[in-house]
Amino acid sequence: MAEPLLAIKGLSISFGGLKAVQNVSLDVPEGSLTALIGPNGAGKTTLFALMSGFLKPDSGTVQFAGQDITGCAPHLNARRGMTRTFQIVQPFATQTVRENIAVGAHLHLKERRSALSQAEEVAARVGLSAQLDKPASDLTVAGRKRLELARALATRPRLLLLDEVLAGLNPQEIAEMIPVVRGIAQSGVTVLMIEHVMQAVMNLAQHVWVLAQGQLIAQGTPAEVTADEKVVEAYLGHGTAARLRAAALAGAAT
């Protein structure tokens, strides 16, 4: 069996008395498109921060491409090929879209002309070619989400961690973004996404992990985890799964 591209073992971190992530382990196979889901406050973004080096765990390890990178700085992990996006998109507002994307390209390219040229190629992959000379401040929410994705792609990642790249988009914008994410995965980039939009998870993810109160409570295909009673409880509250099951049985009996 091939070694996973990302392997996290027993990751835990607490903030004061709050156990934000508790003994989480998961393996992300190279070439996969997988998802991490869970209710608000479950610890998903904290887990991303632990994976990518923005936080150092109290215990546990992070391995990337067979190398222990636990607690390594984010810029070093980016050079190794692990890049993440952020929920709150903060482009360099006074720079153009092209210049913003070039910032990511500069991780590997010193020459400005080369970085700007690569920015054009990346913009085409995320549907921003027509916006290249526009100031980033003029972009819509959907445009800024694409720009965040483009800047990350410009770093030439092997593993892309997407933190709610669809948040704040309307249904049409979500439908337009799903093929973009799928295309990135099909190009050979391994993708692990945090996502609340279940339409996207069902359409994209091959495997899903479910986090609740800092702990993994389920994993499997999207269909398997959304049918899991523990997952329904985590999202909808205590007793909801039982009530839904009882209502379904009552409906079947009538």
Sequence and secondary structure as in RCSB ss.txt:
>XXXX:A:sequence
MAEPLLAIKGLSISFGGLKAVQNVSLDVPEGSLTALIGPNGAGKTTLFALMSGFLKPDSGTVQFAGQDITGCAPH
LNARRGMTRTFQIVQPFATQTVRENIAVGAHLHLKERRSALSQAEEVAARVGLSAQLDKPASDLTVAGRKRLELA
RALATRPRLLLLDEVLAGLNPQEIAEMIPVVRGIAQSGVTVLMIEHVMQAVMNLAQHVWVLAQGQLIAQGTPAEV
TADEKVVEAYLGHGTAARLRAAALAGAAT
>XXXX:A:secstr
    SEEEEEEEEEETTEEEEEEEEEEE TT EEEEE STTSSHHHHHHHHHTSS  SEEEEEETTEE TT  HH
HHHHHTEEE  SS    TTSBHHHHHHHHHTTT  SHHHHHHHHHHHHHHHT GGGTTSBGGG  HHHHHHHHHH
HHHTT  SEEEEESTTTT  HHHHHHHHHHHHHHHHTT EEEEE   HHHHHHH SEEEEEETTEEEEEE HHHH
HT HHHHHHHH TTHHHHHHHHHHHHHH 
